[in-house]
Amino acid sequence: MQFSGRRRKILSNPQTELYGHCLQFYVQPPLENITLTEFETFAVERLKLLKTVENLGVSYVKTSEQYSKKLESEFSNLNFPYRAAAKRRKDHISHFILRLAYCQTEDLRRWFIQQEVDLFRYRFNDLLPKHKLEFLHRNNLQYDTISVEEKKALAEKLINSSYAVSGITVEDQDFYKVPFQDALDLVRTRKVYLKAGYVYIPHQDIVTIVLNDFRTRLSKALALTARSLPAVQSDERLQPLLNHLSHAYVGQDYSIQKSVGKISLEQIDSLSVKSYPLCMRQLHQALRENHHLRHGGRMQYGLFLKGIGLTLDQALQFWRSEFIRGKVDADKFDKAYAYSIRHMFGKEGKRTDYTPYSCMKVILSNPPSQGDHHGCPFRHSDPELLKQKLQSYKISPSGINQILELVKGMHYQLACQKYFELTHNIEDSAFSLNHPNQYFIESQKLLGGGREIKREMDAPQRAQENSATRGSTVARETSANPSQDLAEMTEDLDSFFQDEDG
């Protein structure tokens, strides 16, 4: 691969230069001013876009026609057009906003790069051949094409080694001579002819090289962004937004408790076996065995129980009855633990109505340490211990292997979804898992006991819109009052990061 040393002529209109093509490498950052409301909206809508890419990326072969059609269908439901020149500004700015949020840790960078690369692949493959060439030329990607004479001399080898290449197509298309280290994916799948350290790539496979280039650029850019992040975090308007985005949940709001009182304390043990996700089943089991959970576990499990319908009185009774079976007497419980439970329900302190943790928040925030039981078992457990736990829950050996393969590929939510399918004896769960409370509701629907719960918990559109309005108002108030407590602002912004389509 060769890059031209000539600088491109700078066009008189910066917008034309930035948005002259529907696809870009996101080399030039945006320089314009935008409002906080626009900042929030762009970021959340791109996050929804990338979550859609992630969910479909494991369910379908990424290069298949079925995958492309499904993505096209899903994208049509999202407010994210990019083909028209007038709509490309949002795509450009939102990418750079999420760079700020996802440059902070290795896990976040890895996730962001993978989703952006998959999105880029889809968009590049969707281009007409002439537009692909135009994109390469605009980005100074100068690849050496082999001569007609060399192509004739290698014709037989090119036909035998290149996918979908025949004698006729060898004559009609260009082949690119590229160092093999820039095309490892093609070498690994034996799709190209390799000779003396170079691979010969037919024009239709050039996307692999472009993707590697994009991945390298983005990885370096995220590293540079991480170095300059302290300067951005000093802005008290942006810091809570960026911290929240990295584990933002964009699905239904399970804090809207229309199912309050529908669950009795006597049901909890049986529900934990039948309808709990593994993270909550693990917490419940640890609580029953040890008669105690540390703060992280109490928050994660307590908010989940609140979300499935436990009232404050039920929650106090549940935690008290379990703790006093251990080393905590009733008086100590009332003094040391009851306050935090009332606080969780918005009855103490800031009166914040805390929301149940989403999968992304469980996976990416507050990892468990020695003696803790919270977190995501698929993310935080040793694979061998996870295997033993799944065996104890009577998961089949083939099912365990499928789960462990997904865990190995860092698809933790998909591993949990596979656990759902195996424990409910179904082939396809037909939903994208993003939340432990969603797991519970879908389980109850399947088992026949959750129709009322599902109906009750589906919040009206109006409630979601009111939540979004509250979130935007908080952001505007923060601009006027930079001394506001950051933790309080982040909690209040939870309402903004909910999917208004619910």
Legacy VTK file of the C-alpha trace (Angstrom):
# vtk DataFile Version 3.0
C-alpha trace
ASCII
DATASET POLYDATA
POINTS 502 float
0.000 0.000 0.000
1.338 3.419 -0.905
0.156 6.807 0.232
0.681 9.803 -1.957
2.881 12.519 -0.554
1.005 15.227 -2.449
-1.339 17.376 -0.414
-4.879 17.620 -1.693
-5.980 20.993 -2.929
-8.055 22.630 -0.202
-11.482 23.539 -1.497
-12.833 26.985 -0.829
-15.827 25.659 1.109
-14.852 23.669 4.244
-18.287 22.001 4.313
-17.759 20.737 0.776
-14.379 19.293 1.764
-15.757 17.592 4.880
-19.039 16.341 3.508
-18.290 15.982 -0.188
-18.619 12.189 0.050
-21.148 10.136 2.027
-18.311 8.090 3.555
-15.311 9.392 5.457
-12.386 8.369 7.642
-13.261 11.074 10.204
-9.812 12.654 9.909
-10.860 16.298 10.341
-12.644 17.045 13.642
-15.621 19.412 13.635
-14.768 23.009 14.451
-18.212 24.560 14.764
-20.144 25.326 17.946
-23.117 23.174 18.901
-25.628 23.402 21.737
-25.595 21.002 24.709
-28.980 19.699 23.583
-27.586 18.906 20.143
-24.503 17.331 21.759
-26.706 15.004 23.825
-29.086 14.136 20.994
-26.379 13.378 18.431
-24.474 11.189 20.899
-27.471 9.119 21.995
-28.732 8.575 18.446
-25.317 7.392 17.245
-25.070 5.095 20.252
-28.390 3.528 19.233
-26.984 3.122 15.731
-23.857 1.333 16.996
-25.878 -0.883 19.355
-27.974 -1.964 16.361
-24.783 -2.808 14.473
-23.526 -4.821 17.453
-26.747 -6.792 17.916
-26.988 -7.801 14.253
-23.257 -8.443 13.884
-23.320 -11.701 15.790
-26.750 -12.870 14.668
-25.816 -12.734 10.966
-22.725 -13.205 8.803
-21.459 -9.661 8.329
-20.768 -10.033 4.621
-24.070 -11.766 3.817
-26.948 -10.252 1.886
-29.281 -11.095 4.779
-27.133 -9.028 7.149
-27.128 -6.041 4.787
-30.890 -6.179 4.304
-31.511 -6.452 8.030
-29.215 -3.499 8.729
-30.921 -1.452 6.017
-34.289 -2.261 7.569
-33.172 -1.395 11.109
-31.430 1.805 10.005
-34.634 3.023 8.369
-36.207 3.108 11.843
-33.387 5.225 13.266
-33.092 8.949 12.720
-29.664 8.732 11.124
-29.547 9.477 7.366
-26.075 10.006 5.904
-26.305 9.621 2.122
-27.625 13.128 1.424
-24.934 15.828 1.728
-27.149 17.965 3.966
-27.456 15.125 6.510
-23.748 14.240 6.850
-22.983 16.846 9.505
-24.758 14.807 12.192
-22.836 11.647 11.269
-19.539 13.498 11.453
-20.111 15.337 14.746
-21.688 12.370 16.548
-18.693 10.160 15.725
-16.326 12.603 17.417
-18.579 12.981 20.470
-18.523 9.229 21.049
-14.743 9.236 20.590
-14.573 11.405 23.708
-16.779 8.996 25.654
-15.195 5.744 24.437
-11.484 6.576 24.553
-11.290 6.216 28.337
-10.485 2.484 28.754
-9.207 -0.385 26.620
-12.569 -2.174 26.769
-14.451 0.918 25.656
-12.006 1.607 22.813
-12.195 -1.987 21.605
-15.996 -1.934 21.571
-16.200 1.425 19.791
-13.646 0.488 17.125
-15.405 -2.801 16.334
-18.830 -1.205 15.881
-17.491 1.708 13.822
-15.539 -0.686 11.586
-18.643 -2.830 11.032
-20.689 0.278 10.223
-17.986 1.482 7.824
-17.903 -1.932 6.097
-21.637 -1.848 5.485
-21.510 1.687 4.103
-18.488 1.011 1.892
-20.022 -2.155 0.418
-23.203 -0.209 -0.263
-21.343 2.218 -2.547
-21.372 1.943 -6.334
-17.946 1.008 -7.830
-17.358 4.532 -9.112
-18.109 5.978 -5.685
-15.675 3.525 -4.072
-12.934 4.766 -6.392
-13.923 8.345 -5.659
-13.611 7.648 -1.927
-10.139 6.116 -2.375
-8.973 9.094 -4.431
-10.381 11.648 -1.975
-8.412 9.974 0.821
-5.132 9.706 -1.115
-5.165 5.895 -1.037
-2.887 5.124 -3.971
-2.633 1.386 -4.507
-0.357 -0.176 -7.122
-2.274 -2.078 -9.767
-0.327 -4.806 -11.507
0.427 -4.468 -15.215
-1.470 -6.320 -17.940
1.628 -8.427 -18.598
1.984 -9.472 -14.947
-1.731 -10.207 -14.778
-1.496 -12.505 -17.801
1.535 -14.276 -16.340
-0.265 -14.868 -13.021
-3.740 -15.462 -14.479
-3.979 -19.150 -13.524
-2.785 -18.538 -9.959
-5.137 -15.565 -9.545
-8.094 -17.660 -10.712
-7.251 -20.543 -8.396
-6.619 -18.446 -5.311
-9.119 -15.597 -5.553
-12.752 -16.013 -4.603
-15.290 -15.457 -7.438
-12.592 -14.798 -10.031
-12.663 -16.533 -13.408
-10.600 -16.207 -16.550
-12.997 -13.632 -17.938
-13.069 -11.479 -14.810
-9.275 -11.527 -14.471
-9.043 -9.707 -17.773
-11.756 -7.203 -16.905
-10.751 -6.057 -13.427
-7.804 -4.547 -11.665
-5.648 -6.410 -9.150
-3.772 -4.602 -6.410
-0.341 -5.624 -5.142
-0.326 -5.031 -1.394
2.078 -6.023 1.426
0.603 -9.140 3.031
0.609 -7.644 6.554
-1.984 -5.118 5.364
-4.320 -7.912 4.245
-4.078 -10.500 7.015
-7.836 -11.175 6.981
-7.680 -12.166 3.324
-4.552 -14.250 3.864
-6.102 -16.005 6.853
-9.173 -17.018 4.818
-7.034 -17.988 1.784
-8.870 -15.610 -0.539
-5.843 -14.137 -2.301
-2.666 -15.152 -4.081
0.431 -14.650 -1.905
3.915 -14.304 -3.414
7.173 -12.931 -2.000
5.493 -11.003 0.813
2.781 -9.463 -1.357
-0.842 -10.383 -1.932
-2.759 -9.809 -5.155
-6.214 -8.496 -4.350
-9.112 -8.264 -6.818
-10.941 -4.951 -6.830
-14.068 -6.274 -5.037
-11.983 -7.324 -2.013
-10.266 -3.989 -1.564
-12.739 -3.253 1.259
-10.609 -5.412 3.564
-7.592 -3.156 3.047
-9.661 -0.009 3.488
-11.122 -1.406 6.721
-7.676 -2.176 8.120
-6.620 1.361 7.280
-9.726 2.781 8.966
-9.210 0.580 12.042
-5.571 1.701 12.377
-6.457 5.374 11.977
-9.277 5.157 14.513
-7.174 3.260 17.044
-4.430 5.907 16.891
-6.987 8.717 17.053
-8.595 7.257 20.189
-5.182 6.998 21.855
-4.517 10.674 21.089
-7.991 11.638 22.309
-7.396 9.804 25.589
-4.269 11.912 26.206
-6.179 15.166 25.794
-9.228 13.967 27.752
-8.274 15.717 31.036
-8.739 19.075 29.335
-12.242 18.094 28.227
-13.153 16.616 31.609
-12.371 19.909 33.286
-15.553 21.246 31.649
-18.238 20.511 34.247
-20.971 20.604 31.588
-19.438 17.765 29.599
-17.826 15.471 32.179
-21.038 13.844 33.498
-22.386 13.487 29.972
-19.270 11.724 28.713
-19.038 9.459 31.752
-22.663 8.488 31.359
-22.417 7.839 27.620
-19.790 5.147 28.122
-22.333 2.924 29.833
-25.547 4.549 28.642
-28.578 2.341 28.197
-30.820 3.161 25.239
-33.757 0.843 25.863
-36.954 0.812 27.916
-37.045 2.592 31.275
-37.559 -0.147 33.885
-37.705 2.362 36.744
-41.318 3.208 35.866
-42.963 0.918 38.382
-46.391 0.040 37.046
-45.949 -3.519 38.349
-45.544 -2.530 42.006
-46.903 -5.210 44.329
-47.330 -7.835 41.602
-44.543 -9.982 43.070
-44.764 -11.560 46.536
-41.728 -12.345 48.684
-42.671 -16.022 48.638
-42.216 -16.103 44.849
-38.663 -14.790 44.775
-36.819 -18.097 45.272
-38.679 -19.837 42.447
-38.456 -16.777 40.187
-34.688 -16.631 40.722
-34.372 -20.103 39.190
-36.873 -19.669 36.362
-36.695 -16.021 35.300
-33.552 -14.342 36.664
-30.586 -13.550 34.423
-27.389 -15.202 35.617
-26.084 -12.017 37.282
-29.164 -11.736 39.495
-29.413 -15.474 40.110
-25.808 -15.360 41.321
-26.550 -12.457 43.660
-29.692 -14.088 45.049
-27.864 -17.359 45.669
-24.979 -15.554 47.413
-27.446 -13.631 49.589
-29.247 -16.828 50.624
-25.974 -18.618 51.400
-24.094 -15.800 53.153
-27.042 -13.743 54.500
-25.186 -10.639 53.365
-24.156 -8.720 50.230
-21.684 -5.877 49.958
-22.789 -2.455 48.733
-22.232 -3.152 45.022
-24.322 -6.309 45.203
-27.078 -4.653 47.253
-27.363 -1.825 44.720
-27.384 -4.072 41.650
-29.805 -6.648 43.090
-31.903 -4.176 45.080
-32.651 -2.012 42.046
-33.455 -5.121 39.996
-35.989 -6.224 42.654
-37.432 -2.732 42.680
-37.776 -2.925 38.898
-39.665 -6.232 38.935
-42.214 -4.812 41.358
-41.116 -5.022 45.007
-42.480 -2.167 47.120
-40.303 -0.310 49.610
-41.958 -2.170 52.497
-41.386 -5.513 50.773
-37.756 -4.624 50.085
-37.118 -3.683 53.716
-38.756 -6.908 54.892
-36.804 -8.982 52.347
-33.375 -7.570 53.207
-33.992 -7.461 56.960
-35.197 -11.084 57.149
-32.102 -12.281 55.287
-29.495 -10.136 57.038
-30.668 -11.011 60.581
-30.137 -14.691 59.735
-26.437 -13.843 59.565
-24.263 -11.618 61.754
-26.519 -8.549 61.650
-29.224 -8.111 64.300
-32.439 -6.185 63.664
-31.219 -3.052 65.459
-27.985 -2.902 63.447
-29.897 -3.466 60.205
-32.212 -0.550 60.934
-29.252 1.704 61.739
-26.769 0.624 59.040
-28.763 -0.695 56.079
-32.403 0.462 56.097
-31.434 4.029 55.129
-29.689 2.903 51.934
-32.751 0.882 50.891
-35.065 3.855 51.423
-32.489 5.991 49.562
-32.641 3.524 46.657
-36.389 4.102 46.422
-35.956 7.889 46.423
-37.179 8.386 49.992
-33.943 9.741 51.483
-31.101 12.097 50.559
-31.504 13.719 47.154
-34.814 11.863 46.655
-33.408 10.454 43.425
-35.519 7.637 42.012
-32.653 5.321 41.063
-33.029 3.204 37.940
-32.218 -0.519 37.697
-28.800 -1.152 36.164
-28.627 -1.932 32.446
-26.383 -4.658 31.044
-23.866 -2.103 29.805
-23.640 -0.449 33.213
-23.181 -3.829 34.937
-20.486 -4.840 32.444
-18.499 -1.615 32.301
-18.755 -0.002 35.742
-17.618 -0.998 39.243
-15.961 -4.383 38.560
-16.232 -6.824 41.494
-13.291 -7.503 43.791
-12.564 -10.343 46.215
-15.691 -11.189 48.209
-18.060 -9.362 45.846
-20.840 -11.068 43.913
-22.081 -8.232 41.699
-21.116 -7.562 38.078
-21.698 -9.658 34.964
-20.697 -13.332 35.330
-19.968 -13.530 31.605
-17.624 -10.514 31.824
-16.109 -10.813 35.284
-15.974 -14.565 36.073
-13.054 -16.821 35.283
-14.121 -19.012 32.314
-13.554 -22.221 34.264
-15.641 -20.997 37.203
-18.331 -19.853 34.777
-18.324 -23.296 33.191
-18.751 -24.960 36.586
-21.618 -22.628 37.458
-23.396 -23.376 34.164
-22.906 -27.100 34.727
-24.481 -26.801 38.178
-27.487 -25.160 36.519
-27.863 -28.184 34.195
-26.845 -26.389 30.997
-25.914 -28.902 28.273
-22.219 -29.311 27.322
-22.881 -28.027 23.789
-24.754 -25.030 25.225
-21.898 -24.266 27.601
-19.455 -24.362 24.676
-21.619 -21.900 22.722
-21.740 -19.533 25.706
-17.989 -19.751 26.305
-17.281 -19.017 22.628
-19.392 -15.850 22.853
-17.602 -14.882 26.076
-14.245 -15.459 24.378
-15.324 -13.054 21.635
-16.357 -10.521 24.335
-20.047 -10.749 23.344
-21.243 -10.805 26.934
-24.857 -9.778 26.328
-25.185 -12.333 23.550
-23.798 -14.975 25.921
-26.538 -14.031 28.369
-29.097 -14.220 25.569
-27.858 -17.707 24.704
-28.236 -18.617 28.403
-31.842 -17.378 28.170
-32.511 -19.585 25.131
-30.950 -22.646 26.745
-32.778 -22.259 30.061
-36.104 -21.629 28.309
-35.606 -24.336 25.675
-36.121 -22.105 22.637
-34.133 -21.717 19.409
-34.343 -17.949 19.021
-35.193 -15.474 21.768
-36.366 -12.937 19.125
-35.189 -9.897 21.115
-31.918 -8.065 21.729
-30.994 -8.291 25.398
-29.892 -5.010 26.960
-31.233 -5.114 30.509
-31.608 -7.656 33.361
-35.212 -6.526 33.920
-35.914 -7.078 30.230
-34.656 -10.650 30.692
-37.091 -11.141 33.579
-40.085 -9.773 31.672
-39.343 -11.799 28.529
-38.964 -14.924 30.676
-42.294 -14.332 32.391
-43.970 -13.804 29.025
-42.637 -17.132 27.785
-43.635 -18.950 30.962
-47.150 -17.537 30.746
-47.037 -15.477 33.908
-45.869 -12.161 32.598
-48.529 -10.805 30.283
-49.840 -8.477 32.958
-46.347 -7.519 34.103
-45.303 -6.709 30.544
-48.409 -4.650 29.906
-48.097 -2.782 33.170
-44.408 -1.998 32.715
-44.693 -0.609 29.203
-44.594 3.104 29.955
-46.652 5.488 27.838
-44.848 7.461 25.177
-45.729 10.617 27.053
-43.785 9.510 30.116
-40.685 8.867 28.007
-40.977 12.291 26.368
-41.290 13.931 29.766
-38.146 12.075 30.876
-36.242 13.330 27.841
-37.399 16.873 28.542
-36.188 16.606 32.135
-32.770 15.385 30.937
-32.327 18.266 28.502
-33.437 20.755 31.154
-30.793 19.424 33.552
-28.091 19.944 30.947
-29.155 23.534 30.340
-29.282 24.272 34.058
-25.783 22.861 34.469
-24.490 25.345 31.923
-25.803 28.148 34.124
-24.757 26.528 37.406
-21.407 24.744 36.926
-21.036 24.062 40.656
-23.940 21.575 40.676
-23.071 18.190 42.149
-21.843 15.974 39.295
-23.202 12.737 40.714
-26.680 14.238 41.009
-26.574 15.479 37.448
-25.521 12.074 36.133
-28.387 10.348 37.932
-30.891 12.880 36.625
-29.557 12.422 33.108
-30.522 8.722 33.242
-33.961 9.739 32.059
-32.498 11.278 28.920
-30.745 8.104 27.865
-33.916 6.102 27.359
-35.308 5.056 24.001
-38.313 7.245 23.304
-39.729 4.476 21.162
-39.828 2.380 24.401
LINES 1 503
502 0 1 2 3 4 5 6 7 8 9 10 11 12 13 14 15 16 17 18 19 20 21 22 23 24 25 26 27 28 29 30 31 32 33 34 35 36 37 38 39 40 41 42 43 44 45 46 47 48 49 50 51 52 53 54 55 56 57 58 59 60 61 62 63 64 65 66 67 68 69 70 71 72 73 74 75 76 77 78 79 80 81 82 83 84 85 86 87 88 89 90 91 92 93 94 95 96 97 98 99 100 101 102 103 104 105 106 107 108 109 110 111 112 113 114 115 116 117 118 119 120 121 122 123 124 125 126 127 128 129 130 131 132 133 134 135 136 137 138 139 140 141 142 143 144 145 146 147 148 149 150 151 152 153 154 155 156 157 158 159 160 161 162 163 164 165 166 167 168 169 170 171 172 173 174 175 176 177 178 179 180 181 182 183 184 185 186 187 188 189 190 191 192 193 194 195 196 197 198 199 200 201 202 203 204 205 206 207 208 209 210 211 212 213 214 215 216 217 218 219 220 221 222 223 224 225 226 227 228 229 230 231 232 233 234 235 236 237 238 239 240 241 242 243 244 245 246 247 248 249 250 251 252 253 254 255 256 257 258 259 260 261 262 263 264 265 266 267 268 269 270 271 272 273 274 275 276 277 278 279 280 281 282 283 284 285 286 287 288 289 290 291 292 293 294 295 296 297 298 299 300 301 302 303 304 305 306 307 308 309 310 311 312 313 314 315 316 317 318 319 320 321 322 323 324 325 326 327 328 329 330 331 332 333 334 335 336 337 338 339 340 341 342 343 344 345 346 347 348 349 350 351 352 353 354 355 356 357 358 359 360 361 362 363 364 365 366 367 368 369 370 371 372 373 374 375 376 377 378 379 380 381 382 383 384 385 386 387 388 389 390 391 392 393 394 395 396 397 398 399 400 401 402 403 404 405 406 407 408 409 410 411 412 413 414 415 416 417 418 419 420 421 422 423 424 425 426 427 428 429 430 431 432 433 434 435 436 437 438 439 440 441 442 443 444 445 446 447 448 449 450 451 452 453 454 455 456 457 458 459 460 461 462 463 464 465 466 467 468 469 470 471 472 473 474 475 476 477 478 479 480 481 482 483 484 485 486 487 488 489 490 491 492 493 494 495 496 497 498 499 500 501
